């Protein structure tokens, strides 16, 4: 009986908080990440910090990376909800500047966690690759919110370029303690200038590649047609 009683007591915190278990797990993970490296966060200690059982943790998330993915999705949504429709009158570069600064504002409460994650990614290439995959999806949404297409191969390259650009700005932002974020804004402005130049070059390269591929397809159809005519 005592053993059953202990099990009930251990499980009870899952229903005592007003927040859903999923939210508590994400918050606990970010708090742990601010205190220690990503690779040293244990599942058992995370469950205890969130006030859930290991079974409940596994039911919500398959891995720490899945928790990061859920957090990234929540950040995406918060940014999209904050975007002012007035930015439609701005240039694409100005819109993107506003969107990315809004993203940094949303992340501000979790700056220590982001700093810790960047350090871990520098030591762990597979983690860096996984984080790039998460960033790729998020930046596609950021492009869309700025009115820039993220569709097709060209859009995928844009999203990848923006993910790399944003990562470089994050390295400045995590050490920028100025409330006005002057260093961060300057870094973002410079990065967008470089990105704009690269985007023009990329659009030119993609246009040439599309014309070449289109020409090959047309020639291929012509050869097929000639062969069918010869056989008939």
C-alpha positions as CSV (number, residue, x, y, z in Angstrom):
1,X,0.0,0.0,0.0
2,X,2.8,2.4,0.9
3,X,4.4,1.8,-2.5
4,X,1.1,2.7,-4.3
5,X,0.7,5.8,-2.1
6,X,4.2,7.0,-3.1
7,X,3.4,6.5,-6.8
8,X,0.3,8.6,-6.5
9,X,2.2,11.3,-4.7
10,X,4.9,11.4,-7.3
11,X,2.3,11.7,-10.1
12,X,0.2,14.3,-8.5
13,X,2.2,17.4,-9.6
14,X,1.1,16.9,-13.2
15,X,-2.4,18.0,-12.3
16,X,-1.6,20.7,-9.7
17,X,-0.4,23.5,-12.0
18,X,-2.6,25.7,-14.1
19,X,-0.3,25.3,-17.1
20,X,-0.4,22.3,-19.3
21,X,2.3,19.7,-18.9
22,X,3.7,20.5,-22.3
23,X,4.2,24.2,-21.5
24,X,5.8,23.3,-18.1
25,X,8.2,20.9,-19.8
26,X,9.3,23.5,-22.4
27,X,9.8,26.1,-19.6
28,X,11.8,23.7,-17.4
29,X,14.0,22.7,-20.4
30,X,14.8,26.4,-21.2
31,X,15.6,27.0,-17.6
32,X,17.9,24.0,-17.5
33,X,19.5,25.0,-20.7
34,X,20.4,28.4,-19.3
35,X,22.1,26.7,-16.4
36,X,24.0,23.9,-18.1
37,X,25.0,22.6,-21.7
38,X,22.4,20.9,-23.8
39,X,24.2,17.6,-23.7
40,X,24.2,17.5,-19.9
41,X,20.4,17.9,-19.5
42,X,19.0,14.5,-18.3
43,X,15.5,13.4,-19.0
44,X,14.8,12.4,-15.3
45,X,16.0,15.8,-13.9
46,X,13.9,17.6,-16.6
47,X,10.8,15.6,-15.7
48,X,11.3,16.4,-12.0
49,X,11.8,20.1,-12.8
50,X,8.7,20.2,-14.9
51,X,6.7,18.4,-12.2
52,X,5.8,15.5,-14.5
53,X,6.6,11.8,-14.6
54,X,9.0,10.4,-17.1
55,X,6.0,8.7,-18.8
56,X,4.3,12.1,-19.2
57,X,7.5,13.6,-20.6
58,X,7.8,10.8,-23.1
59,X,4.2,11.2,-24.0
60,X,4.7,14.8,-24.9
61,X,8.2,14.7,-26.5
62,X,10.4,12.1,-28.1
63,X,13.7,13.9,-27.3
64,X,15.3,17.1,-26.2
65,X,15.4,18.2,-29.8
66,X,11.7,17.7,-30.0
67,X,11.3,20.1,-27.1
68,X,13.5,22.6,-29.0
69,X,11.3,22.2,-32.1
70,X,8.2,22.9,-30.0
71,X,9.8,26.0,-28.6
72,X,10.8,27.2,-32.1
73,X,7.2,26.7,-33.3
74,X,5.9,28.7,-30.3
75,X,8.4,31.5,-31.1
76,X,7.3,31.4,-34.8
77,X,3.7,31.8,-33.8
78,X,4.5,34.7,-31.4
79,X,6.4,36.6,-34.1
80,X,3.6,36.1,-36.7
81,X,1.0,37.3,-34.2
82,X,3.1,40.5,-33.5
83,X,3.8,41.5,-37.1
84,X,2.1,44.8,-37.9
85,X,0.3,45.0,-41.2
86,X,1.8,48.4,-41.7
87,X,5.1,46.8,-42.7
88,X,3.5,45.9,-46.1
89,X,4.4,49.5,-47.2
90,X,8.1,49.0,-46.5
91,X,10.7,47.5,-48.7
92,X,11.4,43.7,-48.5
93,X,14.7,44.4,-46.6
94,X,13.0,46.7,-44.1
95,X,10.2,44.2,-43.6
96,X,12.7,41.4,-42.9
97,X,14.6,43.7,-40.5
98,X,11.4,44.3,-38.5
99,X,10.5,40.6,-38.5
100,X,13.9,39.4,-37.3
101,X,14.1,42.1,-34.6
102,X,10.6,41.0,-33.5
103,X,11.9,37.5,-33.2
104,X,14.8,38.6,-31.1
105,X,12.4,40.5,-28.8
106,X,10.3,37.3,-28.4
107,X,13.5,35.4,-27.5
108,X,14.8,38.0,-25.0
109,X,13.6,36.2,-21.9
110,X,15.5,33.1,-23.0
111,X,18.8,34.8,-24.0
112,X,20.8,32.7,-21.5
113,X,19.4,29.5,-22.9
114,X,20.2,30.6,-26.5
115,X,23.7,31.5,-25.5
116,X,24.2,28.1,-24.0
117,X,22.8,26.4,-27.1
118,X,25.1,28.3,-29.4
119,X,28.1,27.1,-27.3
120,X,26.9,23.5,-27.5
121,X,26.4,23.7,-31.2
122,X,30.0,24.9,-31.7
123,X,31.3,21.8,-30.0
124,X,28.8,19.4,-31.5
125,X,28.5,19.4,-35.4
126,X,25.5,16.9,-35.4
127,X,23.6,19.2,-33.0
128,X,24.5,22.2,-35.2
129,X,23.1,20.4,-38.2
130,X,19.9,19.5,-36.4
131,X,19.5,23.1,-35.2
132,X,20.0,24.3,-38.8
133,X,17.1,22.1,-39.8
134,X,14.9,23.7,-37.2
135,X,16.0,27.2,-38.2
136,X,15.3,26.4,-41.9
137,X,11.6,25.8,-41.1
138,X,11.4,28.9,-38.9
139,X,13.0,31.2,-41.4
140,X,10.7,30.1,-44.1
141,X,7.8,31.4,-41.9
142,X,9.8,34.6,-41.3
143,X,10.3,35.1,-45.1
144,X,6.5,34.6,-45.6
145,X,5.7,37.1,-42.9
146,X,7.9,39.6,-44.7
147,X,6.1,39.0,-48.0
148,X,9.0,37.1,-49.5
149,X,8.4,33.7,-51.2
150,X,9.9,30.7,-49.5
151,X,8.4,28.2,-52.1
152,X,10.4,25.9,-54.4
153,X,14.1,25.4,-54.7
154,X,14.7,29.2,-54.8
155,X,12.7,29.7,-51.6
156,X,14.6,26.9,-49.9
157,X,17.9,28.6,-50.7
158,X,16.5,31.9,-49.4
159,X,15.4,30.2,-46.1
160,X,18.9,28.6,-45.7
161,X,20.6,31.8,-46.4
162,X,18.4,33.6,-43.9
163,X,19.0,30.9,-41.3
164,X,22.8,31.4,-41.6
165,X,22.4,35.2,-41.5
166,X,20.2,35.0,-38.4
167,X,22.7,32.7,-36.7
168,X,25.5,35.2,-37.2
169,X,23.3,38.0,-35.7
170,X,22.4,35.8,-32.7
171,X,26.1,35.6,-31.8
172,X,26.1,39.4,-31.4
173,X,22.7,39.5,-29.7
174,X,23.5,37.1,-26.9
175,X,26.3,39.5,-25.7
176,X,24.4,42.7,-26.4
177,X,23.2,44.1,-23.0
178,X,22.1,47.5,-24.3
179,X,18.3,47.9,-23.9
180,X,18.2,49.5,-27.3
181,X,20.2,46.6,-28.9
182,X,22.3,49.0,-31.0
183,X,25.0,46.5,-31.7
184,X,22.4,43.9,-32.7
185,X,20.6,46.2,-35.0
186,X,23.9,47.3,-36.7
187,X,24.9,43.6,-37.1
188,X,21.5,42.7,-38.6
189,X,21.6,45.7,-40.9
190,X,25.1,44.7,-42.2
191,X,24.0,41.1,-42.5
192,X,20.9,42.0,-44.5
193,X,23.1,44.2,-46.8
194,X,25.3,41.2,-47.5
195,X,22.3,38.9,-47.9
196,X,20.7,41.3,-50.4
197,X,23.8,41.2,-52.6
198,X,23.9,37.4,-52.4
199,X,20.2,37.2,-53.1
200,X,20.6,39.2,-56.3
201,X,23.4,36.9,-57.4
202,X,21.4,33.8,-56.4
203,X,18.4,35.0,-58.4
204,X,20.6,35.4,-61.5
205,X,22.1,32.0,-61.1
206,X,18.7,30.3,-60.5
207,X,17.3,32.1,-63.6
208,X,20.1,30.8,-65.8
209,X,19.8,27.3,-64.3
210,X,16.0,27.3,-65.0
211,X,16.5,28.4,-68.6
212,X,19.1,25.8,-69.1
213,X,16.9,23.1,-67.6
214,X,14.0,24.3,-69.7
215,X,16.0,24.1,-72.9
216,X,17.2,20.6,-72.1
217,X,13.6,19.4,-71.5
218,X,12.4,21.0,-74.8
219,X,15.3,19.4,-76.7
220,X,14.6,16.1,-75.0
221,X,11.0,16.2,-76.1
222,X,12.1,17.0,-79.6
223,X,14.4,14.0,-79.8
224,X,11.6,11.8,-78.4
225,X,9.2,13.1,-81.0
226,X,11.7,12.5,-83.9
227,X,12.3,8.9,-82.6
228,X,8.6,8.2,-82.4
229,X,8.1,9.6,-86.0
230,X,11.0,7.4,-87.3
231,X,9.5,4.3,-85.7
232,X,6.1,4.9,-87.2
